Amino acid sequence: MSSTQNTNFSNCNRRDFLKAAGIGAAAMAFPMGLLRNANAASNTDMGQEIVETDVLIIGGGIAGIFAALKAKDQGLDVTIADKGTVGRSGLSPWFGAYNYYDPASSGTRANWRAKKSHGGEYLTNMDYVDLFIEESQARYKDMVAMGADKANPGGHVAVLKEKVMERDIKLVERTMITELIKKDNRITGAVGFPMDEDKAVVIGAKAVILCAGSGAFKTPGFPIGSLTHDGDAMAYRIGAEISGKEFIDFHWTHWENPAACYDNWKGDLGHDLNVNTSPDGGLPPLSNAISAHNGQVPLFIKGPEPEKGKKLPPGLAVGQAPPGVRSVELPIVGGATAGMAPHKSEGIFPQNAKFESNITGLFAAGDALCTEGAAYHGFGSSSSNSAVQGARSGVYAAEYAKKSGRVSVTARDIKTIKKRIFEPRTRKQGYSPEWVTQVLQGMMVPYYVLYVKKQDRLEGALANLSFLRDHFAPNLIANDTHELRLAHEVKNMLLNAEMKLKASLFRTESRGAHYREDFPARDDKNWLAWVIISRDGDTMKLSKRLVPNAWKPKASLSYKARYANRFPGEEEYLTGK
């Protein structure tokens, strides 16, 4: 990130912005966002609430709930903070399948590991695959014991909230956590604000587990509007290492209701959990976007077909539409999840097999942890991995908290953080967060930016994004705490967009859910490595971290044997034709 430059409001008009940023015709249609804040508040009006806990979990989905339950088992004081409602936030309501390893039906452990390694194109963290093999079935039994395998109003996870409340775990709901606090590279807590009141909520903690999920750009058609990479953004700002940002998720919506989240996905709700014990099930990454790039529009959803000599996972039949799809012959609209990576392909980079970040006392689990490699692989494995990772991270965080003393935050530090958090509420004029979000969407959602990538387009998007970041993000306004949430969310989305563009430029190859037209093949010599993003002062630093030799593909395997999916132009690029 470059140093911030505040805009002179009297000199920055619509024409200057469009000329400087090079915004396209779609963005020009948006109204200019410079407004007066008619309801600006005073810093003296901001109260505060202090909460002390041993283990703080940020995010109340599957990973967060299992983390809380297992940390509570260790006899500690546990708190969950969620900007929505525990058990119903983020992607939790759309949890409809569970994949686990069963020694009786899943084949050998070696075969499962090989499938996972191959599916993630050799960037899968195999320590976490081993953990999944060992504990995923036990977590499924936990789900069944708590009644989460049956249809429940609000989704399968909603019933788990009752179990959390029975255990006297403190819930801080409808509260957006915006900053993590550290002292001497050690986590000491977090600060945020509730949706209904101008006050700061300061939570002191010995350990923090980020379970805040992934995020996107609030594009229509997919139910992830509350997920804006808050966890990644907070962690990055205090120096945590982030990875996997170049990999892009591709979910579709139906042409009938492209902006109606519930209509598009209601088939995932109201049924018993779909359970399977196979490591197979991923779709070829980016196939829809590449088809669109080749002019094959409209696209059509097709029912699954098994590999030769194999059966489909339970619950699916040849020619049958996937869950949530009313017909196999409906044209689709793509890019609903623009800005999100495949489940668990991005997030905090784990330093070991104990869910630890490079910040002492800061842990992560679920979609907030980068473990699954370059592509999504395994129908239902996201939810089961969240349960496994959440549970085990809760144990490790509790073990750490038991050995750690509490570090207090000074009143001066809290005052400084409060001023930062509430700046959009106190600013008398500036830019609407809704407007900045619209401009961001106009720049980042087109398929030719993040899905089908090329250096010149990535650099152009990054230049536009830099203008938004430097001139508009520092001047956001909020009339109330709802708009304050939007202001912080768009800042986090801008940071996520910068990470994605820079990581996509940095990885000069194609792999999994990352496709570069100008580098349309895998480069195992140079890129069997993770892209690590970290903060160096005001600069975003990118570096490589090599995959351990034991996790790399066998040298005897040919290129075609290593990689099942082909990219357009790959063969010509490799052969020089």
N, C-alpha and C positions, 0 to 999 in steps of 0.2 A: 504494500500500500504506500502510495506516495503521501507526502505531507499535505494536509488539508488546506484549501484556499477558500475563504469565504467569499460568496458572491456579493458584489455591490448591487443591491436591489434596484437602484435608480438607473443603473447602466446596463443591466442584463435584461433584454427584452426577448420576445419570441423569436424574432429574426436572428438575433445574435446567437441564441442557443442552437437553433437549427443549423446555422452556418458553421458554428464551432464543432458541434457534435456530429454533424452529418446524418441526422436522423432521417429515415426513409419516409415515404409517403404515408404509410400506415400511422406512424407516430405523429405526423403533422396534423392528423385529424383530431388529436386529443386537445382539449382546451388547456391553455397555459395554467399552471397550478399555483401562481403567486397570489396569496390571499392575506387578509388581515385576520388575526386571531381574536375574534370578538369575545372569547371567553378565557383569555389568558389569565393564568393563576400567578400567585406570588410564591417565591420559595419559602416564605415564612408560613404559608398555609399548609405546607407538607408535613404531616405527622409521621410517626414511624412505630412499628411494632417489632419487638425483639422475640425471636424464637431460638431456643437452644436445643440441640439434638446431638446424638452420637453419629448417626448415619443419615445423611440427606440424600434422597433419591429425587431427581428431577425428571418427571415424566411418569404418567400413571397408566401405561399400557401393559402388555403382557410382560415385557422385561422388567418394568418398574415394579409391578405387583409381586412377581416372583422374587425379585431382589429384596423387597421389603419383608416378605414373609420369612425368607431364609435368614436375613439379618436379625429379625426379631427372635428367631429361634436361638440366637446366640445370647439372648438376654439383654440386648441393648435398646436404647431409646431410638426409635426410627420415625422419620418424617418423609412423606411424599408431597412434593409440590407439583402442581399441574395447572397450566393456564386454562384448561377446560375442566372436565369432570373425570375423576379416576375411573377407569374401566370403559369409558366411552369417548376418549379423545383420540386424535390422530387416526391411524389406520385400525385401531382396535375393533370398531364395529364391523369391519369387513374381514375379520378373522373367520375363515370358513373351512380350512383344511389343516391337517396335522400330519407331518411326515416323521417317522422315527425308525431307528435301527432295531430290528428284532432278529436275534441270532437264529431263530427258528425259521424265518421266512425271507430274510434280507440278503442271503448269500454270505460269503465270507467277509470278514473285516477288511482284508486286503483288497478285495474287489470293490467294496464301498469306498475305500480311501482312493483307489485309482479313479473311480468315476468322479469323485468330488474334485480331485486334482485336475483331471482332464476337463471337467465342466467349467472350472474357473480359469482355464488356460494357464495353469501352473502358477498363478498368483494366489491361490487359496492358502490360507494359513492352516497348515495341517495339524497344528496343536489343537486348534478349535474343532477340527473334524474329529479328532480322537475323543475330545470331550463330548461331542454330540453322540458318537457311537456308544460311549459309556453311559450317558445319562438321559438321552432323549426318551427312551421307553419309560423310565421312572417318572419323568415329568408328565408324560401322557397319563400315567396312572393317577398322578396328582390332579390333573385336569378332570378326569372321570370322577374321582372322589369328591371334587368340589362342584360337580354338576355342569362343568363347562363344555361337555361333549354334546349336550342336548340343546335344542333350539331355545333361545332365551330372548325376551324383549330387549332390544338395544344391542344384541349381539352376544357372542359366547363369553366375552371377557367381562361383561357387565356384572355377571353373577359373582365374579371373583372379588369385587369391591366389598361384598358382604363379609367375606373371609378376612379381608384387611381390617375392617371395622371391628370385627370380633376380637382381633388381636391387640386392640388399643394402639394401633399405629396412627400417628397424627396425620391428618390430611389438611393440606393448605391448597384449596382448590380455587379456580378462577383467579389465579395469581400468576402473572408472567414474570419468571426469573430472567433478569437481563444481564447480570454480571456475576461472575465467580470472583471470590476474594482469595488471594494468596499472599503469604508472607514468607520470605526466604525460600521461595520455590516449593512451598507447602500449602496445600489447600486449607482454608480456614472457614469457608462458608459461601454464602451467596446472598444477593440482594435482588428484590423485584418489587412489584406493585400489584395490588388487587384491581380487578376490573371495575369496581364500583366506588372507589374512594381514592382521593389524592393523598396517599401515604406510602411510605417505603416499608417493605417487609424485609427485615434483616434476619437471616438464619445462620447462626453459628453452628458449625459442624466439624467433627474430627475427620470424617471421610465423606466424599460426595461421589455418587454414582450417576453418571449421565445416561438416562434412558429416554431422551427427548425425541428419538426417532430421526428420520431423514428430513426431506423437505423438497419444495419445488418453487415455482413462480406463481402459484395460485391460478393456474390456467383452468378454464372451465372443463367440466366433464369428468373429473376424478375427485374423489372425496378426501383431498389432502390439504384443504385451504388453511388449516391451522398449523400445518407443518412447514416451517420456514427456516430450517437449519439453525434453530436457536442454540442448540447444544454445541455444534461445530463452531459457530461464531464466538460464543462465550469462551470456549476452550482455546481457540486460536488466539484470542486477544490477550490471554494470560500466558501464552507461550507453548501451548500443547501442540504436538505434531498431528497433522491431519493428512489423510491419504485417500486415494480412490476417486478423486474428483473428476477425472477424465472419462469415467465410465457412465453411460447414460441409460436410464430406464426408458422403455417404450411401451406405454399402455395406450390402448385405443378406446374410443367411445363410439356410440352408434350414431349414424347420420340422422336418425329420427329425433334424438334428444341430445345433441352434442354438448349442451351446457347444463343438463339435468343430471347431477351426480347420482341421486337416488334412483331415478328411472333407469340409468345405465347399469347400476350395480345391485339392484334389489334382488336379483337372483342369488346373490351371495348370502342373503339374510334369511332368517326364519327356517333354517333346516339344521338337522343334526350335523355334527362335525364330519367332514369327509376325511377319512383316515387312510394312509397308505404307507407301505414299508419298503418302497423302492427308491434308489438314489436317482432314477431317471425322471425326466419330466420337463426339462427346460426347453423353451423355443429358441430357434436360431436368433441370436441378438441382432437387433436393428433391421431385421428382414423387411418389416413393413416400411420403414423410412427409406431404405434403399430401393424398394419397389416404387415408391412414390417418386424418388429421384430419377428413376428410369422411365417415368411417364405412365406407369400402370395405375391409373386413377379412374374410377374409385376402386379401392381394394375390397376384398371380400373375406369374411371370416370363414374358415373351413374347419370341419370337424377333424379330430386327431386321427392319425394312422400309426399303428405300431411298427417298430422296427421289425425286420424280417426275423421270424422265429421267436418273437417276443409278444407279450400281452401288454395292453394298456393298463395304467394304474386303476385300482378299484374305483367305481363310480363314473368311469368314462367308457363310451362305446364308439366304435368306428362310425364316423359321420355325425356323431352327436355334438352339439354345440358345447363349448366350455361353460363352466358355471357363470351365471349372470348374462348369458347370451341367449336371446329368444329364438334366433334362427341362424343357421350356418350360411345363409345367403344374403345377409345384410351388409351393405357397404359400410366401411368404417371411416372414422376421422381420427387421425393420429396425433401424438404429441401432447396428450393430456397431462402427462407427468413430466413435462419439460423442466429440467433443473434437478431432477432426482436421479440417483444411480440405482441399479438393481439392488435389491435388499442386501444390506450388509457388505456391499462392495465399496462403500465410502464411510468416512467417519474418523474418529480418533484412532491413531495407529497404536496398536498394543505393543508394549515394550517386552512382554513376556506372555506366558499362558495364564496369568492371574488378572487379566483385564486392566492392568495398570497403564496409565499414560506416563509421559515423562515428567509430569507434575506430581510430586509426592502427595498421596492421599486422594488423587482424582482417578476414578475408575469409569469405565463405560461398558455398556452392554446393548444387545439388540441392534437395531438399525443405526445406532449411534457409534458402533464399533466396526472398523474396517477389517473383515475376516474372510469374506467369501470370494475373493478373486475378481476376475474381469467380467463375469457374467452371472446371471441368476441360473441356478441349476437345482432341480428337485422340487416338484409340485408339493406345496405345503411345508417346505423346509424353513421358510422364513419365520412362521409362527413358532414352530418347535425350537428353532435356534434361539428365538427370543426368550422362550421359557427356560431353556438350558442355560443360556448365558446370564440371564437375569438371576436365576437361582444361585449359580456358582459365584457370580460377582458379589452377591449379597454376603456370601460366606467369607470371601476374601476381604471385602471392605470392613466387615465386622471384626475380623482378626486384626486388621490394621488398626482400627479404632480402639480396640481393647488395649493396645500397647502405646497409644498416643495420648498425650495430654492436650488439653484445650488451649488454643491460642486465641486470645481476645483481639477484637478489632477496635481500633481507637475511634473515639468520637469524631476526630478530625477526618479520618478515612471515610467514615460513614457519611459525613457531611459532603465530602467531595464526590462520592459515588451518587448520593441523592441529587446533587446539582446536575450531574451528567444525565441521570435517568430522566429527570423532569424538565430538561431544557426545552423540548418541544411544547410542553404545557405553558411555560413561562414566556416563550418567544412571542412577540407582539405581531410579527408578520413573517411570512415565509411560504413554504410550499406544502401542498396537500400530499400526504403519504399515498392516498389513492391515485393521484395523478402520476406520481413518480413510479408507482407500481405498474400503471398502464404503460408508461414509456419503457420500463424495463421489460415487460412482456413483449412489446413490439420489437424489441431488439433481440431477445434471447429465444423466443418460442419458435420462429421459423425453422423448419427441419434442416435447412442448409447451414445453420450455425453450429448446433451441438450434436446433431445426428449424423449428417454427412459433412465432414469437416475438411477445411483446406486453410492453409496458412493465411492467405490474404483476407478471407472472410472472418477468421478468428481474430486477426489483428484489427480489422475494421470494427468488429463488435467490441473489442477491448478498448479501443479509443473512445467509442461512444460511452461505454460504461464508465470509463475514468472521468468523463465530464460529469455524468450523473453523480458519481461518488464524491467528487471534489467540490462541486458547486451547489448541488441540491440536497444531498444527504445531511450536510451540516446545518441546513436551514429549514428543516421540517417543522411544522407546527401541529399542535393537537388541541382541539377544543375541549376534549374530555379524556377520561382514561381509556375509553374504547379507541379513540384515535391515537392515543399514546401507544397502545399496543400495536396499531398499524404502523406507526412511525418506527418502532423498534424492529418490527418484522421486516419492513422494506430495507432497513439497514443491513439486517442479517442476510436477506436475499441478494442484495448488492455484493456483499462480501462473498457469498457462495458463488455468484456468477463470475466474479473475478477469479476465484480459485479454479472454477471449471474451465474458463478460457485459457488461463495460464498453464494449467496441467495438460490441457489438450494440445497446446502448442509445444510443451516440453517433451511429451511422449511422441517421438518421431517414428512411429510405426502404427499399425492397426492391430488390435487385440480385443477379442471378446466384444464388449459393448462400446468400443472406441474405434471409430472408423475414420481414417484420414485418406481422402482421395489422392493426396500427393505422396503418401506412404502406405499403399494399400496391402501390405503384407506384414506378418510377424517378423521381428528381428530378434531372435533368441540370443544372439551374441551380445547385444547391447541392452536388451529390454526385458530380460527375465528379472525384473526389478520393480519395486513399488516407487511411485512418485511421492515424496514426502514434502509437505507444505508446512512451513513454520514462519514465525514472525521474528524479524531481526530489526528491532527498533520500529521505524515506520515503513519498513520494506518487507514485502512478501518474498520469502526465500524458497526456492524449489531445489530439491536434490534427489538423488537415487538411493535406494537401499536394496541391495541385491538379495534375491531369494536364496535361502540356504541350499547348498548343493544337493542335500538329501531330498529336497522337494522338487528339483528340476526333472524334466522328462529324461528318460534313458537316452543316452547318446546314440544307441543303436536304432532308435525309432526314426523313421523317415519323417520329413515335414508333413506329408499327407496323413501319416498315421498319428502324428501329434495333434493335428487340428482337423476337426470334422467339418467345420463351416468355412466357406470360401467368401472372400470379399471381391467385389467387382474390380477388375484390373489387377488382381493379385498374381495370376499366372504370368501375365505379360511383364509385370514389374520384376518378378523373380527371374525370369528367363532373359530379360533385356530386350524382348521383342517389341 
